[in-house]
Structures are given as C-alpha cells and as structure tokens.
Amino acid sequence: HIKTLIFTTGAAKDHDSLPAEARDAVDNALSDYAVSGRGDVKSPQGSPYDRLRVGRYRVVFAEDRVTILLIYIGKRETTTYKRM
C-alpha cells in the first residue's frame, strides 16, 4: 500500500532550497520508502519523529498507515536534530 507524502510549509521550503542532485536523491528515497517501506529509517531517542537518511541529508517525518508527514529536510551537519 503506497503512502501519501505531505510536506509541511517548512519541509517544502527546505526541499525547494536543496541542490538539484540532493533533491533528486531525497525524492527517490522518499518515493521508495512510501511505496515499499525500504530505507535507512530510525527513531532517534527522545523524539516523536522518525528520520530517513539520504546521504548527508536527513528527512524528519511522522507517519501513520496512509500518510507520511515531512517535517524537515536538511544536512546532518546542521541543526537537523535540534529541530526534532
């Protein structure tokens, strides 16, 4: 069962500001995860959200049975985990 991707306003801005190559990699990883559930996903301790690792980038999200709510997309080296 394919899940629907929903971007928060912040995640949409993050996505739009990614370099083209990184945006393509994130899009491919999100599509794969939405369709198959495959991906480097973890639930960081103390966070209500999950994260998908895409190279140097992290996608922070929440999900239920039918949707994936994208909250933040950014480089691991920046403030990714402070925003969770």
C-alpha positions as CSV (number, residue, x, y, z in Angstrom):
1,H,0.0,0.0,0.0
2,I,1.5,3.3,-1.2
3,K,1.6,6.1,1.4
4,T,0.9,9.8,0.5
5,L,3.7,12.3,1.1
6,I,2.6,15.6,2.7
7,F,5.0,18.4,3.1
8,T,4.8,21.0,5.9
9,T,5.5,24.5,4.8
10,G,8.9,24.3,6.4
11,A,9.7,21.0,4.7
12,A,8.6,22.3,1.3
13,K,10.9,25.3,1.7
14,D,13.7,23.0,2.8
15,H,13.1,20.8,-0.3
16,D,13.0,23.7,-2.7
17,S,16.3,25.0,-1.4
18,L,18.2,21.7,-1.9
19,P,20.7,21.5,-4.7
20,A,19.2,19.6,-7.7
21,E,21.2,16.5,-7.2
22,A,20.3,16.3,-3.5
23,R,16.6,17.0,-4.2
24,D,16.6,14.1,-6.7
25,A,18.2,11.7,-4.2
26,V,15.7,12.8,-1.5
27,D,12.8,12.4,-3.9
28,N,13.9,8.9,-4.9
29,A,14.4,7.8,-1.3
30,L,11.0,9.2,-0.3
31,S,9.3,7.5,-3.2
32,D,11.0,4.2,-2.4
33,Y,10.0,4.5,1.3
34,A,6.4,5.5,0.5
35,V,6.0,2.5,-1.9
36,S,8.0,-0.3,-0.2
37,G,8.8,0.9,3.3
38,R,12.5,0.4,2.5
39,G,15.1,3.0,3.6
40,D,17.6,3.9,6.3
41,V,14.9,4.9,8.9
42,K,15.4,5.3,12.6
43,S,13.5,6.8,15.5
44,P,16.0,8.9,17.4
45,Q,15.8,8.6,21.2
46,G,13.6,11.2,22.8
47,S,12.0,12.3,19.5
48,P,8.4,11.7,18.5
49,Y,9.6,11.6,14.8
50,D,11.5,9.3,12.6
51,R,14.3,10.2,10.3
52,L,15.3,8.9,6.8
53,R,18.9,9.1,5.9
54,V,19.7,10.1,2.4
55,G,23.5,10.5,2.1
56,R,24.4,13.7,4.1
57,Y,20.8,14.7,4.3
58,R,18.1,13.8,6.8
59,V,14.4,13.8,6.3
60,V,12.5,14.1,9.6
61,F,8.9,12.8,9.4
62,A,5.9,11.4,11.1
63,E,3.7,8.7,9.6
64,D,0.5,6.7,10.0
65,R,-1.0,3.9,8.0
66,V,-1.7,6.1,4.9
67,T,0.4,9.3,5.1
68,I,4.0,10.4,5.7
69,L,4.2,14.0,7.0
70,L,7.5,15.6,6.1
71,I,8.6,18.0,8.8
72,Y,12.2,18.9,8.0
73,I,14.8,18.2,5.3
74,G,18.4,19.2,5.8
75,K,22.1,18.3,6.1
76,R,23.1,16.1,9.0
77,E,25.9,18.6,10.0
78,T,23.4,21.5,10.5
79,T,20.6,21.7,13.1
80,T,18.6,18.7,11.9
81,Y,18.4,17.0,15.3
82,K,17.8,20.3,17.2
83,R,14.7,20.8,15.2
84,M,13.2,17.4,16.1
